[in-house]
């Protein structure tokens, strides 16, 4: 088995590929690692694939996958994980902003200190402030919601034990949340390492405000699916009971006012029951409560049916 698999998604990074490949080769030879470099051309429109082909001709450790169009970084990493054969899998960006010189230390943290994941932390960044501050806010929110104390979820430079990448599935833009997905799969030994962030030498950044918004939407989806996919009644049932109880309390209030006006104080009500806003609030709350409870019941039945087909993750067997 190889020591290291390097997975490098590339989108219009043709100018960077030759220098990056040579740099990786120097580092690997200096430390005596057996390795493979897997480039994934994510629908590039420049000479990225041609440069990958050239690199593979001069270096047998260089491999490549080419997408028919741009599917996104998560898809590229997913395919790279499927192909990886090294004991330690390291991901990095192709834009030369991640330094291959970090590879030996990342490898040691996985092999010697037995971490499942080591995430890079670009403590000193060379990005404009318009990119740094949204990123800080995003990372703080994700860290708070997930309970994983990392400063830089977006950093492309990460190291994984091979068993981790072979047993998680990512899609959409979920590459930002691989540590969260891995934690829920049982791989909780996660740490971070300060890494060098280099200025972009070629091309343009692919990051923008649109990705920040989509990132938060993906986070909400991930948190919901991760917590309630196997026990949906816990969510829908709880919300249904709360809504039903509110409607029941409103109904009791309406009945009490009616009894009070008819038998106790004998002061006629100013408006009929059906003319009061609280009547409609009670009606809507009860109906929504029943619907949410039934939704949870049906979802729970479906979850139980799929449970018999589910393969739970076994990492050791005697």
PEWOJO-V602184 format. One record per backbone hydrogen bond with DSSP energy under -0.5 kcal/mol. CO is the residue of the C=O (numbers start at 0). NH is the residue of the N-H. E is the energy in kcal/mol with one decimal. If there is no record, write none. Layout:
co=CO nh=NH e=E
co=CO nh=NH e=E
This chain:
co=1 nh=86 e=-2.3
co=2 nh=87 e=-1.9
co=3 nh=35 e=-1.4
co=4 nh=6 e=-0.6
co=4 nh=89 e=-3.0
co=5 nh=7 e=-0.5
co=5 nh=37 e=-3.7
co=6 nh=91 e=-1.8
co=7 nh=39 e=-2.0
co=8 nh=93 e=-0.7
co=9 nh=41 e=-2.6
co=12 nh=15 e=-1.2
co=12 nh=16 e=-1.2
co=13 nh=17 e=-0.6
co=15 nh=19 e=-2.6
co=16 nh=20 e=-2.7
co=17 nh=21 e=-2.1
co=18 nh=22 e=-2.2
co=19 nh=23 e=-2.5
co=20 nh=24 e=-2.2
co=21 nh=25 e=-2.1
co=22 nh=26 e=-2.0
co=23 nh=27 e=-2.5
co=24 nh=28 e=-2.4
co=25 nh=29 e=-2.1
co=26 nh=30 e=-1.3
co=27 nh=31 e=-0.7
co=27 nh=32 e=-1.9
co=28 nh=31 e=-0.5
co=33 nh=2 e=-1.0
co=33 nh=3 e=-1.9
co=35 nh=5 e=-3.1
co=35 nh=37 e=-0.5
co=36 nh=38 e=-0.7
co=36 nh=62 e=-3.6
co=37 nh=7 e=-2.7
co=38 nh=40 e=-0.6
co=38 nh=64 e=-2.5
co=39 nh=9 e=-2.8
co=39 nh=41 e=-1.0
co=40 nh=42 e=-1.7
co=40 nh=66 e=-2.8
co=46 nh=50 e=-2.3
co=47 nh=51 e=-1.9
co=48 nh=52 e=-2.4
co=49 nh=53 e=-2.2
co=50 nh=54 e=-2.3
co=51 nh=55 e=-2.2
co=52 nh=56 e=-1.4
co=53 nh=57 e=-1.2
co=54 nh=58 e=-1.6
co=58 nh=61 e=-1.7
co=60 nh=36 e=-3.0
co=60 nh=62 e=-0.5
co=62 nh=38 e=-2.4
co=64 nh=40 e=-3.3
co=68 nh=70 e=-0.8
co=71 nh=75 e=-1.8
co=72 nh=76 e=-2.6
co=73 nh=77 e=-2.5
co=74 nh=78 e=-2.1
co=75 nh=79 e=-2.2
co=76 nh=80 e=-2.9
co=77 nh=81 e=-1.6
co=78 nh=82 e=-1.5
co=79 nh=83 e=-1.6
co=86 nh=161 e=-2.0
co=87 nh=4 e=-2.5
co=87 nh=89 e=-0.5
co=88 nh=159 e=-2.8
co=89 nh=6 e=-2.8
co=90 nh=157 e=-1.5
co=94 nh=200 e=-0.8
co=96 nh=197 e=-2.1
co=97 nh=99 e=-0.5
co=98 nh=101 e=-1.8
co=99 nh=102 e=-1.9
co=101 nh=105 e=-2.0
co=102 nh=106 e=-2.6
co=103 nh=107 e=-2.0
co=104 nh=108 e=-2.0
co=105 nh=109 e=-1.5
co=106 nh=110 e=-2.8
co=107 nh=111 e=-2.7
co=107 nh=112 e=-1.3
co=108 nh=114 e=-1.7
co=115 nh=160 e=-2.1
co=116 nh=190 e=-2.1
co=117 nh=158 e=-2.6
co=118 nh=192 e=-2.3
co=120 nh=122 e=-2.0
co=120 nh=194 e=-2.1
co=122 nh=124 e=-0.7
co=127 nh=130 e=-1.9
co=127 nh=131 e=-1.8
co=128 nh=132 e=-2.0
co=130 nh=134 e=-1.2
co=131 nh=135 e=-2.3
co=132 nh=136 e=-2.3
co=133 nh=137 e=-2.5
co=134 nh=138 e=-2.7
co=135 nh=139 e=-2.2
co=136 nh=140 e=-2.1
co=137 nh=141 e=-2.4
co=138 nh=142 e=-2.5
co=139 nh=143 e=-2.0
co=140 nh=144 e=-2.6
co=141 nh=145 e=-2.6
co=142 nh=146 e=-1.7
co=146 nh=148 e=-0.6
co=147 nh=149 e=-1.8
co=151 nh=154 e=-0.9
co=155 nh=157 e=-1.0
co=156 nh=119 e=-2.0
co=157 nh=90 e=-2.5
co=158 nh=117 e=-2.5
co=159 nh=88 e=-2.8
co=160 nh=163 e=-1.5
co=160 nh=164 e=-1.2
co=161 nh=165 e=-1.5
co=163 nh=166 e=-1.4
co=164 nh=167 e=-0.5
co=170 nh=173 e=-2.7
co=171 nh=73 e=-0.5
co=172 nh=175 e=-1.1
co=173 nh=176 e=-1.6
co=174 nh=177 e=-1.1
co=176 nh=180 e=-2.6
co=177 nh=181 e=-2.9
co=178 nh=182 e=-2.1
co=179 nh=183 e=-2.0
co=180 nh=184 e=-1.0
co=181 nh=186 e=-2.6
co=182 nh=185 e=-1.4
co=185 nh=187 e=-1.2
co=187 nh=189 e=-1.7
co=188 nh=115 e=-2.4
co=188 nh=116 e=-1.7
co=190 nh=118 e=-2.6
co=192 nh=120 e=-2.4
co=195 nh=98 e=-0.6
co=195 nh=197 e=-0.6
co=207 nh=210 e=-0.6
co=207 nh=211 e=-1.1
co=208 nh=212 e=-2.0
co=209 nh=213 e=-2.4
co=210 nh=214 e=-2.0
co=211 nh=215 e=-1.6
co=212 nh=216 e=-1.8
co=213 nh=217 e=-2.4
co=214 nh=218 e=-1.9
co=215 nh=219 e=-2.2
co=216 nh=220 e=-2.1
co=217 nh=221 e=-2.8
co=218 nh=222 e=-2.8
co=219 nh=223 e=-2.2
co=220 nh=224 e=-2.9
co=221 nh=225 e=-2.8
co=222 nh=226 e=-1.7
co=223 nh=227 e=-2.7
co=224 nh=228 e=-1.8
co=230 nh=233 e=-1.5
co=230 nh=234 e=-0.5
co=231 nh=234 e=-0.9
co=231 nh=235 e=-2.4
co=232 nh=236 e=-1.7
co=232 nh=237 e=-0.6
co=234 nh=238 e=-2.4
co=235 nh=239 e=-2.4
co=236 nh=240 e=-2.6
co=237 nh=241 e=-2.3
co=238 nh=242 e=-2.3
co=239 nh=243 e=-2.7
co=240 nh=244 e=-2.7
co=241 nh=245 e=-2.1
co=242 nh=246 e=-2.2
co=243 nh=247 e=-2.5
co=244 nh=248 e=-2.6
co=245 nh=249 e=-2.4
co=246 nh=250 e=-2.1
co=247 nh=251 e=-2.4
co=248 nh=252 e=-2.2
co=249 nh=253 e=-2.2
co=250 nh=254 e=-2.6
co=251 nh=255 e=-2.7
co=252 nh=256 e=-2.3
co=253 nh=257 e=-2.0
co=254 nh=258 e=-2.7
co=255 nh=259 e=-3.0
co=256 nh=260 e=-2.2
co=257 nh=261 e=-1.4
co=258 nh=262 e=-3.1
co=258 nh=263 e=-1.1
co=259 nh=264 e=-1.8
co=259 nh=265 e=-1.4
co=265 nh=267 e=-0.7
co=271 nh=274 e=-1.3
co=272 nh=275 e=-1.6
co=275 nh=278 e=-1.1
co=275 nh=279 e=-0.9
co=276 nh=280 e=-2.1
co=277 nh=281 e=-2.4
co=278 nh=282 e=-2.3
co=279 nh=283 e=-2.7
co=280 nh=284 e=-2.5
co=281 nh=285 e=-2.2
co=282 nh=286 e=-2.3
co=283 nh=287 e=-2.8
co=284 nh=288 e=-2.2
co=285 nh=289 e=-2.3
co=286 nh=290 e=-2.4
co=287 nh=291 e=-2.8
co=288 nh=292 e=-2.1
co=289 nh=293 e=-2.4
co=290 nh=294 e=-2.5
co=291 nh=295 e=-2.4
co=292 nh=296 e=-2.1
co=293 nh=297 e=-2.6
co=294 nh=298 e=-2.7
co=295 nh=299 e=-2.2
co=296 nh=300 e=-1.9
co=297 nh=301 e=-2.1
co=298 nh=302 e=-2.3
co=299 nh=303 e=-2.3
co=300 nh=304 e=-2.0
co=301 nh=305 e=-2.1
co=302 nh=306 e=-1.1
co=303 nh=307 e=-0.7
co=304 nh=307 e=-0.6
co=305 nh=308 e=-1.1
co=305 nh=309 e=-0.6
co=306 nh=309 e=-0.8
co=309 nh=311 e=-0.7
co=311 nh=313 e=-0.5
co=312 nh=314 e=-0.5
